[in-house]
Amino acid sequence: MKKILVIEDNVEIAGLLRDVLVKEGYAVVLCYDGCQGTEFTHREKPDLIVLDLMMPAGGGFYVLEKIKLSIHTKKIPVVVLTA
């Protein structure tokens, strides 16, 4: 089963994304800030990341930079989500 990481500080939006993706057959992990999301990405290497840009504790641009600079995570696709 493919694992998708959703990094989103808004609990309602994160839950909605999780519900939709789970119905489509994906395993979904939620992280509510950038630091948590970056740590999870490096540890677990999800198949896809859905990333909010405007977050506390490491905004989306910071997270994206950290993911794409690492040889271990730079090939993980990232979908950017923002209001």
DSSP file (Angstrom, degrees, kcal/mol; ACC not computed):
  #  RESIDUE AA STRUCTURE BP1 BP2  ACC     N-H-->O    O-->H-N    N-H-->O    O-->H-N    TCO  KAPPA ALPHA  PHI   PSI    X-CA   Y-CA   Z-CA
    1    1 A M              0   0    0      0, 0.0     2,-0.2     0, 0.0    25,-0.1   0.000 360.0 360.0 360.0 132.0    0.0    0.0    0.0
    2    2 A K        -     0   0    0     23,-0.2    25,-2.6    44,-0.1     2,-0.5  -0.473 360.0-138.8 -72.0 139.6    1.4    3.4   -1.0
    3    3 A K  E     -a   27   0A   0     23,-0.2    44,-2.2    -2,-0.2    45,-1.2  -0.888  15.5-167.4-106.9 126.6    2.0    5.8    1.9
    4    4 A I  E     -ab  28  48A   0     23,-3.1    25,-2.5    -2,-0.5     2,-0.5  -0.946   8.4-151.6-113.4 130.5    1.1    9.5    1.7
    5    5 A L  E     -ab  29  49A   0     43,-2.7    45,-3.0    -2,-0.5     2,-0.6  -0.892   6.8-161.9 -99.8 124.5    2.3   12.1    4.2
    6    6 A V  E     -ab  30  50A   0     23,-2.9    25,-2.7    -2,-0.5     2,-0.7  -0.940   2.8-168.8-106.3 119.1    0.1   15.1    4.7
    7    7 A I  E     +ab  31  51A   0     43,-3.2    45,-2.6    -2,-0.6     2,-0.3  -0.904  31.9 138.5-108.8 103.1    1.9   18.0    6.3
    8    8 A E        -     0   0    0     23,-2.2     6,-0.1    -2,-0.7    47,-0.1  -0.975  44.0-156.3-152.0 125.6   -0.9   20.5    7.2
    9    9 A D  S    S+     0   0    0     -2,-0.3     2,-0.8    45,-0.2    23,-0.1   0.677  75.9  87.5 -81.7 -16.7   -1.4   22.6   10.3
   10   10 A N     >  -     0   0    0      1,-0.2     4,-2.7     2,-0.0     5,-0.2  -0.753  66.9-156.6 -85.9 113.8   -5.2   22.9    9.9
   11   11 A V  H  > S+     0   0    0     -2,-0.8     4,-2.4     1,-0.2     5,-0.2   0.864  89.9  50.8 -60.7 -39.6   -6.7   19.9   11.6
   12   12 A E  H  > S+     0   0    0      2,-0.2     4,-2.2     1,-0.2    -1,-0.2   0.924 112.8  44.5 -66.8 -44.2   -9.9   20.0    9.6
   13   13 A I  H  > S+     0   0    0      2,-0.2     4,-2.6     1,-0.2     5,-0.2   0.917 113.4  51.4 -66.2 -42.8   -8.2   20.2    6.2
   14   14 A A  H  X S+     0   0    0     -4,-2.7     4,-2.5     1,-0.2    -2,-0.2   0.917 111.1  48.4 -59.6 -43.5   -5.7   17.5    7.2
   15   15 A G  H  X S+     0   0    0     -4,-2.4     4,-2.6    -5,-0.2    -1,-0.2   0.892 110.6  50.5 -64.9 -40.6   -8.6   15.2    8.3
   16   16 A L  H  X S+     0   0    0     -4,-2.2     4,-2.2     2,-0.2    -2,-0.2   0.929 111.7  47.5 -62.6 -46.1  -10.5   15.9    5.0
   17   17 A L  H  X S+     0   0    0     -4,-2.6     4,-2.6     1,-0.2     5,-0.2   0.925 111.9  50.9 -60.6 -44.7   -7.4   15.0    2.9
   18   18 A R  H  X S+     0   0    0     -4,-2.5     4,-2.8    -5,-0.2     5,-0.3   0.935 109.7  50.0 -57.9 -47.8   -6.9   11.9    5.0
   19   19 A D  H  X S+     0   0    0     -4,-2.6     4,-1.9     1,-0.2    -1,-0.2   0.909 112.9  45.9 -59.8 -44.1  -10.5   10.8    4.5
   20   20 A V  H  X S+     0   0    0     -4,-2.2     4,-1.0     2,-0.2    -1,-0.2   0.926 115.8  45.4 -65.0 -45.5  -10.4   11.2    0.8
   21   21 A L  H  <>S+     0   0    0     -4,-2.6     5,-2.1     1,-0.2     3,-0.3   0.874 110.8  52.4 -70.0 -37.5   -7.0    9.5    0.3
   22   22 A V  H ><5S+     0   0    0     -4,-2.8     3,-1.8    -5,-0.2    -1,-0.2   0.904 105.7  55.4 -64.0 -40.7   -7.9    6.6    2.6
   23   23 A K  H 3<5S+     0   0    0     -4,-1.9    -1,-0.2     1,-0.3    -2,-0.2   0.791 104.5  55.1 -61.6 -26.7  -11.1    6.0    0.5
   24   24 A E  T 3<5S-     0   0    0     -4,-1.0    -1,-0.3    -3,-0.3    -2,-0.2   0.442 127.8 -99.6 -86.8  -0.1   -8.8    5.8   -2.5
   25   25 A G  T < 5S+     0   0    0     -3,-1.8     2,-0.3     1,-0.3   -23,-0.2   0.621  77.1 132.6  98.5  14.2   -6.8    3.0   -0.9
   26   26 A Y      < -     0   0    0     -5,-2.1     2,-0.5    -8,-0.1    -1,-0.3  -0.688  57.2-124.0 -97.5 150.8   -3.7    4.9    0.4
   27   27 A A  E     -a    3   0A   0    -25,-2.6   -23,-3.1    -2,-0.3     2,-0.4  -0.817  36.3-159.7 -84.5 131.3   -2.1    4.7    3.9
   28   28 A V  E     -a    4   0A   0     -2,-0.5     2,-0.4   -25,-0.2   -23,-0.2  -0.951  16.0-170.1-124.2 133.7   -2.1    8.3    5.2
   29   29 A V  E     -a    5   0A   0    -25,-2.5   -23,-2.9    -2,-0.4     2,-0.4  -0.973  14.1-148.9-118.2 135.6    0.0    9.8    7.9
   30   30 A L  E     -a    6   0A   0     -2,-0.4     2,-0.4   -25,-0.2   -23,-0.2  -0.887  14.1-178.7-107.2 134.2   -0.7   13.3    9.2
   31   31 A C  E     -a    7   0A   0    -25,-2.7   -23,-2.2    -2,-0.4    -2,-0.0  -0.995  14.0-157.4-126.1 138.0    1.9   15.8   10.5
   32   32 A Y  S    S+     0   0    0     -2,-0.4     2,-0.3   -25,-0.2   -25,-0.1   0.378  70.7  31.2-102.6   3.8    0.7   19.1   11.8
   33   33 A D  S  > S-     0   0    0     22,-0.1     4,-2.2     1,-0.1    24,-0.2  -0.982  80.6-108.7-152.7 165.9    3.9   21.2   11.5
   34   34 A G  H  > S+     0   0    0     22,-1.2     4,-2.6    24,-0.3    24,-0.2   0.854 113.2  52.8 -65.5 -38.2    7.0   21.4    9.3
   35   35 A C  H  > S+     0   0    0     22,-2.1     4,-2.3    21,-0.2    -1,-0.2   0.940 112.0  45.9 -63.8 -46.2    9.5   20.0   11.8
   36   36 A Q  H  > S+     0   0    0     21,-0.2     4,-2.4     1,-0.2    -2,-0.2   0.907 114.2  49.6 -61.2 -42.6    7.4   17.0   12.4
   37   37 A G  H  X S+     0   0    0     -4,-2.2     4,-2.4     2,-0.2    -2,-0.2   0.885 110.3  49.4 -65.5 -40.4    6.9   16.5    8.7
   38   38 A T  H  X S+     0   0    0     -4,-2.6     4,-2.2     2,-0.2     5,-0.2   0.922 111.9  48.5 -65.5 -44.4   10.6   16.8    7.9
   39   39 A E  H  X S+     0   0    0     -4,-2.3     4,-1.8    -5,-0.2    -2,-0.2   0.929 112.8  48.0 -60.8 -45.7   11.5   14.3   10.6
   40   40 A F  H  X>S+     0   0    0     -4,-2.4     4,-3.4     1,-0.2     5,-0.6   0.919 109.6  53.7 -61.9 -43.7    8.9   11.8    9.4
   41   41 A T  H  X5S+     0   0    0     -4,-2.4     4,-1.8     1,-0.2    -1,-0.2   0.922 111.3  44.3 -58.3 -46.9   10.0   12.2    5.8
   42   42 A H  H  <5S+     0   0    0     -4,-2.2    -1,-0.2     1,-0.2    -2,-0.2   0.826 120.2  41.9 -69.5 -30.7   13.6   11.4    6.5
   43   43 A R  H  <5S+     0   0    0     -4,-1.8    -2,-0.2    -5,-0.2    -1,-0.2   0.899 130.3  20.7 -81.7 -43.2   12.7    8.5    8.8
   44   44 A E  H  <5S-     0   0    0     -4,-3.4    -3,-0.2    -5,-0.2    -2,-0.2   0.650  83.4-145.2-107.3 -19.7    9.9    6.8    6.8
   45   45 A K     << -     0   0    0     -4,-1.8   -42,-0.1    -5,-0.6    -4,-0.1   0.966  21.7-150.5  50.4  71.3   10.3    8.0    3.2
   46   46 A P        -     0   0    0      0, 0.0   -42,-0.2     0, 0.0     3,-0.1  -0.154  18.2-120.4 -65.1 165.6    6.7    8.2    2.1
   47   47 A D  S    S+     0   0    0    -44,-2.2     2,-0.3     1,-0.2   -43,-0.2   0.753  93.2   7.7 -78.4 -25.6    5.7    7.7   -1.5
   48   48 A L  E     -b    4   0A   0    -45,-1.2   -43,-2.7    28,-0.1     2,-0.4  -0.987  64.6-148.6-154.8 148.1    4.1   11.1   -1.8
   49   49 A I  E     -bc   5  78A   0     28,-2.0    30,-3.2    -2,-0.3     2,-0.6  -0.989   1.1-160.2-122.8 131.4    3.9   14.3    0.3
   50   50 A V  E     -bc   6  79A   0    -45,-3.0   -43,-3.2    -2,-0.4     2,-0.5  -0.966  26.4-167.2-104.9 118.7    1.0   16.8    0.3
   51   51 A L  E     -bc   7  80A   0     28,-3.1    30,-3.7    -2,-0.6     2,-0.3  -0.929  20.2-149.7-123.4 123.1    2.5   19.9    1.8
   52   52 A D  E     - c   0  81A   0    -45,-2.6    30,-0.2    -2,-0.5     3,-0.1  -0.663  10.7-152.8 -79.5 141.9    0.9   23.1    3.1
   53   53 A L  S    S+     0   0    0     28,-1.1     7,-2.3    -2,-0.3     2,-1.0   0.840  79.3  62.3 -86.1 -34.3    3.1   26.2    2.6
   54   54 A M  S    S+     0   0    0      5,-0.2   -45,-0.2     6,-0.1    -1,-0.2  -0.769  73.2 128.0-101.5  95.4    1.9   28.4    5.4
   55   55 A M        -     0   0    0     -2,-1.0     3,-0.3    -3,-0.1     2,-0.1  -0.968  53.5-115.4-142.3 155.2    2.6   26.6    8.7
   56   56 A P  S    S+     0   0    0      0, 0.0   -22,-1.2     0, 0.0   -21,-0.2  -0.381  91.8  36.8 -79.0 170.6    4.3   27.3   12.0
   57   57 A A  S    S-     0   0    0    -24,-0.2   -22,-2.1   -23,-0.1   -21,-0.2   0.913 137.7  -3.4  55.1  52.6    7.4   25.4   13.2
   58   58 A G  S    S-     0   0    0     -3,-0.3   -24,-0.3   -24,-0.2     5,-0.1   0.790  87.1-130.3  99.6  87.4    9.1   25.2    9.8
   59   59 A G     >  -     0   0    0      1,-0.1     4,-2.2   -25,-0.1     3,-0.4  -0.055  30.5 -95.8 -62.8 168.6    7.0   26.6    6.9
   60   60 A G  H  > S+     0   0    0     -7,-2.3     4,-2.8     1,-0.2     5,-0.2   0.825 122.7  54.7 -58.5 -37.5    6.4   24.7    3.7
   61   61 A F  H  > S+     0   0    0     -8,-0.6     4,-2.3     2,-0.2    -1,-0.2   0.902 109.6  48.4 -65.1 -39.0    9.2   26.3    1.8
   62   62 A Y  H  > S+     0   0    0     -3,-0.4     4,-2.4     2,-0.2    -2,-0.2   0.926 112.9  47.7 -64.0 -45.4   11.7   25.3    4.5
   63   63 A V  H  X S+     0   0    0     -4,-2.2     4,-2.4     1,-0.2    -2,-0.2   0.932 111.6  50.2 -61.3 -46.9   10.3   21.7    4.5
   64   64 A L  H  X S+     0   0    0     -4,-2.8     4,-2.5     1,-0.2    -1,-0.2   0.905 110.3  50.3 -59.9 -42.8   10.5   21.5    0.7
   65   65 A E  H  X S+     0   0    0     -4,-2.3     4,-1.6     1,-0.2    -1,-0.2   0.932 111.2  48.0 -61.2 -46.1   14.1   22.8    0.8
   66   66 A K  H  X S+     0   0    0     -4,-2.4     4,-0.7     1,-0.2    -2,-0.2   0.883 113.9  47.4 -63.2 -38.9   15.1   20.2    3.4
   67   67 A I  H >< S+     0   0    0     -4,-2.4     3,-0.5     1,-0.2     6,-0.3   0.924 114.8  44.7 -68.2 -44.5   13.4   17.4    1.5
   68   68 A K  H 3< S+     0   0    0     -4,-2.5    -1,-0.2     1,-0.2    -2,-0.2   0.676 108.6  56.8 -79.2 -17.2   14.9   18.3   -1.9
   69   69 A L  H 3< S+     0   0    0     -4,-1.6     2,-0.4    -5,-0.2    -1,-0.2   0.673  90.5  85.4 -84.9 -17.3   18.4   18.9   -0.6
   70   70 A S  S XX S-     0   0    0     -4,-0.7     4,-1.9    -3,-0.5     3,-0.8  -0.703  70.5-146.4 -88.7 132.7   18.7   15.4    0.8
   71   71 A I  T 34 S+     0   0    0     -2,-0.4     4,-0.2     1,-0.2    -1,-0.1   0.737 100.2  57.1 -66.0 -20.5   19.9   12.6   -1.5
   72   72 A H  T 34 S+     0   0    0      1,-0.1    -1,-0.2     2,-0.1    -4,-0.1   0.695 122.4  19.9 -83.5 -20.0   17.7   10.2    0.5
   73   73 A T  T X4 S+     0   0    0     -3,-0.8     3,-1.9    -6,-0.3    -2,-0.2   0.456  90.2 100.4-128.2  -4.1   14.4   12.1    0.0
   74   74 A K  T 3< S+     0   0    0     -4,-1.9    -3,-0.1     1,-0.3    -2,-0.1   0.722  82.5  54.8 -64.8 -20.7   14.9   14.4   -3.0
   75   75 A K  T 3  S+     0   0    0     -4,-0.2    -1,-0.3    -8,-0.1    -7,-0.1   0.462  78.2 111.2 -91.7  -0.5   13.0   12.1   -5.4
   76   76 A I  S <  S-     0   0    0     -3,-1.9   -28,-0.1    -9,-0.2   -29,-0.1  -0.616  74.8-120.4 -72.4 124.5    9.8   11.9   -3.3
   77   77 A P        -     0   0    0      0, 0.0   -28,-2.0     0, 0.0     2,-0.4  -0.395  27.5-158.1 -67.0 143.2    7.1   13.8   -5.2
   78   78 A V  E     -c   49   0A   0    -30,-0.2     2,-0.6    -2,-0.1   -28,-0.2  -0.989   9.9-160.7-127.1 128.0    5.6   16.8   -3.4
   79   79 A V  E     -c   50   0A   0    -30,-3.2   -28,-3.1    -2,-0.4     2,-0.4  -0.943  20.1-142.0-104.3 122.1    2.2   18.3   -4.0
   80   80 A V  E     -c   51   0A   0     -2,-0.6     2,-0.4   -30,-0.2   -28,-0.2  -0.720  18.0-172.3 -89.9 131.3    2.0   21.8   -2.6
   81   81 A L  E     +c   52   0A   0    -30,-3.7   -28,-1.1    -2,-0.4     2,-0.3  -0.988  15.7 152.1-125.0 126.5   -1.3   22.9   -1.1
   82   82 A T              0   0    0     -2,-0.4   -30,-0.0   -30,-0.2    -2,-0.0  -0.998 360.0 360.0-153.7 153.3   -2.0   26.4    0.0
   83   83 A A              0   0    0     -2,-0.3    -1,-0.1   -29,-0.1   -31,-0.0   0.452 360.0 360.0 -81.5 360.0   -4.8   28.9    0.5
